[in-house]
Amino acid sequence: MEPNIKNIAVLTSGGDAPGMNAAIRAVVRTGIYHGINMFGVMQGYQGLITDNIKPMDARSVSNILHLGGTILKTARCLEFKTDEGQQIAYNNLKKNDIDGLVVIGGDGTFTGAKRFSETFGVKVIGIPGTIDNDLVGSDFTLGYDTAINTVIEAIDKIRDTADAHDRLFFIEVMGRDSGCIALRSSIASGAEAVLLPEKETSVNELINKLALGAATKKSSSIVIVAEGHKQGGAYDIAKKVKETFDHYDTKVTILGHLQRGGSPSSFDRILGSRLGFAAVNALIAGETEQMVGLKGNEIKLTSIREALTAHSFKLEPDLMEMTEVLSI
């Protein structure tokens, strides 16, 4: 079938995530395979406004599968949120004869893409690239698996020193509004407790749990704290606990942006490839304002509007229960 779209641009926006380069590679090569001219937008929406748009060929994306970050760079662009900024971006797309856009990013990226498409009629397909795993319509977002593996590797190392010194470690992981990283990494690392934005856990409840572990002769304890927990970050909670529970020597580790870096896992390389391939095929089929996502083991389309309803995203009940049962 002859593609109804001739020129496609791809950009990455917002926070970077491992696997973005795999998605970029798949988008570019799938488009070229179908005879479409491909372009890369540097520095996200900022590049649309400054016309930093470059032609890409198959060799432009050679040897990038294993790289973290994004070869297209990324930036947060306040100007794109304005009517004037979006008009400039649209004019630059028209100047380059681009009639399809693939955006890779999280909720902020999709919010901008949705408004851009609704205002100017630009055909847009979104790829969920965020370590937070907080977009409805995909069981896993790009970078989430790698981030969890990074957290687990760090906790395994911390566990060694915690055991050696009878220490209580509070480890803060990313997740301002989503506890996905904290929940899965707590199970995989055998953490004694996890504090999630989605679940109310008082300091007294945490102290009682730690006291029970101490009474059963646990030599150390690991508490994972999602950065968006209502009681505060790891430092605040550790201070409150230490005031009333001094059984352990208490330490705090903030993993921070370590979670975003590094070579993507095989899962994220394959997921990025599948999503990039599907995004171009969706544009060719005439779709717009859709997100490609993984549901079960199939790639499905979800409207960007629905994908942005992150408040309806629920953590798995069985995993929530397991954090209590397996940590005794």
C-alpha positions, -999 to +999 in steps of 0.1 A: +000+000+000+013+034-009+019+055+023-005+084+026+022+103+045+055+114+029+077+130+056+079+120+093+098+137+121+106+121+155+115+138+188+122+130+224+109+153+251+109+157+289+129+133+310+151+108+291+146+071+296+167+041+286+153+026+253+145+059+237+173+053+212+159+019+203+126+036+195+143+063+175+161+037+154+129+018+148+110+049+138+137+060+113+143+027+097+106+017+095+098+050+077+127+046+053+116+010+045+083+024+034+098+051+013+091+079+037+116+108+043+126+109+079+137+138+101+150+141+137+141+171+158+168+180+182+160+190+219+123+181+218+097+208+212+125+234+216+139+221+183+105+225+166+105+262+176+142+268+166+139+248+134+166+224+146+153+196+123+177+173+106+172+147+078+180+112+089+189+081+070+194+045+080+230+051+090+220+080+112+208+055+138+235+029+136+251+016+168+227+033+192+206+004+205+229+000+236+231+037+244+212+053+273+198+088+270+187+100+236+207+109+205+182+136+197+187+152+231+157+165+251+146+196+268+116+210+287+102+239+266+079+264+283+075+284+250+058+254+234+030+257+260+021+291+245-001+297+214+027+317+198+053+290+204+031+263+189+024+285+159+062+289+153+066+251+156+038+245+131+053+269+106+086+251+109+070+217+103+052+231+072+085+247+060+101+212+061+069+196+045+066+173+075+031+157+077+036+133+105+052+135+140+063+108+164+068+120+200+086+100+226+081+110+262+057+111+292+026+129+303+040+164+297+051+154+262+018+139+254-001+169+267+018+192+244+013+168+214-024+165+220-029+203+220-006+207+190-026+182+170-060+195+180-050+231+171-031+226+138-043+192+126-008+177+128-009+139+127+008+127+159+016+093+174+030+090+209+055+065+223+054+062+261+090+069+272+092+074+310+107+054+338+076+062+360+053+037+341+024+060+348+006+062+314-027+044+309-027+021+278+007+004+282+016-022+308+052-011+306+066+023+295+100+026+279+128+028+304+108+014+333+124-021+332+159-007+331+153+017+359+140-011+382+171-032+374+193-002+382+175+002+416+178-035+424+215-035+416+220-006+439+200-021+467+218-054+465+251-035+471+236-015+500+222-047+516+258-060+519+269-031+541+236-030+559+240-066+570+276-060+580+268-031+603+233-038+616+220-008+597+186+005+587+188+021+552+162+044+537+165+043+499+147+070+480+137+062+444+120+082+417+082+084+416+067+118+424+031+106+416+037+069+409+050+042+431+056+017+403+094+017+406+093+015+444+067-013+445+085-037+421+120-029+433+109-036+469+097-071+460+127-079+438+152-067+464+135-082+495+130-048+511+114-048+546+090-020+538+080+003+510+063+037+511+042+046+481+024+078+470-008+057+464-009+042+499-012+060+533+015+047+556+021+065+589+055+068+605+041+048+635+030+020+612+065+019+597+081+019+632+059-010+643+069-030+613+106-024+618+103-032+655+087-065+646+116-073+624+141-064+651+123-087+675+126-116+651+164-109+649+166-092+615+202-080+612+193-051+589+164-035+572+158-018+539+130+007+535+122+020+500+106+054+498+090+068+466+100+105+464+064+115+463+053+099+496+030+121+516+052+118+548+081+134+529+113+122+513+137+096+527+156+121+549+124+134+565+111+099+572+144+086+585+147+115+609+112+108+623+119+071+627+153+076+643+137+098+670+117+069+684+134+038+670+171+035+676+176-002+672+196+003+641+222+027+629+202+047+603+214+057+569+198+074+538+206+069+501+190+090+474+194+071+440+182+101+420+191+104+383+212+072+385+179+055+377+175+072+343+210+064+330+228+033+317+224+009+289+188-002+283+178-038+293+170-063+265+133-058+274+135-020+268+155-025+236+129-048+222+100-027+236+114+005+220+119-013+187+083-026+187+068+007+197+088+026+171+078+002+144+042+004+154+042+042+156+052+046+120+028+020+108+000+038+127+008+071+109+008+053+075-026+038+084-039+074+090-041+073+128-035+104+149-036+115+185-029+079+195-003+062+218+012+029+209+016+007+240+021-028+252-010-046+265-004-082+274+021-091+247+004-071+220+010-036+207-023-017+210-034+019+203-048+041+230-060+077+225-035+102+239-064+117+258-071+084+276-033+077+282-031+110+301-057+099+327-028+088+350-050+092+381-068+060+371-036+040+369-037+014+397-008-006+412-013-043+411-032-055+443-013-088+445+020-069+444+008-046+471-002-076+493+031-093+486+051-064+501+034-072+534+035-110+533+070-116+520+088-091+542+081-108+576 
